[in-house]
Amino acid sequence: MDAQRFRTPRGLDQLRTMASIRGQNQTMAVMMHLYRLHTTMWTEGVWEVVYARNSRAKFIVSDEPVTFFNRRIFPNEVGYPGSIELDRVGTRTLFPLALESCLIITHVQLIRNPWGNPLTLRANPRAYDNTLVMTSGTHFGRELEDTEVLRINWIMKRRATRYIAAAEKDWLYPERELSAADWASLDNDWFLFPHLWKIPFTGGVVAGYRDGSSYARDEYGRRRNHPSYQDKKLHDQEWHSHLRARKEWALKRLGKSVAHVDDHDRTDDVGDKLMNKYLESLSPGDTDVSVL
């Protein structure tokens, strides 16, 4: 993914700016060393593959195939070749994999508190650090509606440098069918979020090895010797906002297609049951999550 992001005119110019170089050969040499710049934070995010199998429009591609979206970072405000942006809490990664599938990666910190400032630095933003991921936690199976596919295509188009491509010409103009294409409100219905009831609220991971050594990181990749390792105050704050966010998400996504996860620990089944139980408990007209 990082290779695809940097092997573009914009990506190469970004590397030239970061490394203060000009020649093409030097740029390619720098890319070989730096192209995994985003991998650590991507790995620590929540991954979901969404589908457009039931949508009239399918996903387009652009000359920025791995695209960042932050509702507070407007395309016309980002000077070429742009900044990294992934270190911001509200930045999502969108990567169309095929005509009918797209990968969305969301920071855990945004999932736990969707109301936070999208421009705030993510907890422990960094690159080139070892980290662990459970691939069974990848969300899959959610079918996007027409307007949701169009909104992703609109993001891809607005963030493109010069070129976009599609299997059908009409898909190149998503703005023609969108009733509102306001950047800040594109995700007001939280369609870019994964299934919030199926994301474990963990405090990190600990692994032991046969030689007696161990590996420990909290949910933001901080080591035991980090001063904010397993920050209890932040953890408690996020627990309360996470519970509220799940309820808000259930109301916003009511009646929509939902994602699934590998059910080796019954997370998938339990998540759906808890959400449905919550929705069934509501009285007609209940929409104010703050008082539920």
C-alpha positions, 0 to 999 in steps of 0.5 A: 500500500505504501509503495502504491501511495508513493509511486505516483507523481505526488508521492515522489514529490512528497518524498523529494520534499521530505528528503530535500532531494531533486534527482530521480535516481535519488528519489527512487533510492529514498523511496526504497528506504521510506516507503513503509512510512505509514505501515505502523499506524495502518496496522494499528487501525481497524480494517474493513473491506466494503463492497459495491456489488449491489450498487449501480456505480462501482469504485473508481481509481485515481493517481492517488490510489491510496487516498486519505480523507479527513473531514477537516482537511479540505482538498483545496487547502492542501498545498501540493504535494501535501503533508502526511496527514495519517498522524491525525485522529480523523484521517481515514485511508481509502484504497479501492481494491477492485471494481466492487471492493474498497479497503477502509482503515480507521484509527482506533482513537477515532472509533472510540471518540468520533466527536473528538477534533479530527485534526488532533494528533493520534496517540503515539503517532510514529513510523517504522515500529514493530507492532502486532495485528489480528487479521481475524479482526478485519471487517467484511461483508458490508454492502454499500448503497449507491450514495455511499459508493458515490461519496467514496468516489467523490473523495477519490476524485477530489484528492486526485492530482490529475487523473481518475479512471472508471469502467464506465464514463458516468462513474467519473462524475459522482457529484452529478448524483450527490444531493450534497457533496459538502466535504465536512458532512460526507460522513455525517451518517458514519458510513465510513465507520466499521461495526462499532459493536464488533470492535473489542475495547482492549488495553493492548497485547502481550505475547510471550516467547519460548526463550522467556522474553515477552512483547507488550504494547498498549492499544496505541503501540506504547511500550511498558517504559512509555510514560503514557503506557496504558493511560488509565485516564484516557482509557476511562474517558474512551470507554464512556465515549465508546459506549455512547458511540456504539449507540449513536452508530446503531441509530445512524446505521439502522436498516443498513447493511452491516459488516461481519468479523471472523467468528472464532470467539463469537464476536460477530454473533454477540455484537449483533445481538447486543446492538439489536437488544439495545435498539429493541429497548428504545421507545418510539422516537428515542434518538438522543443518545446522551440520555440513553 
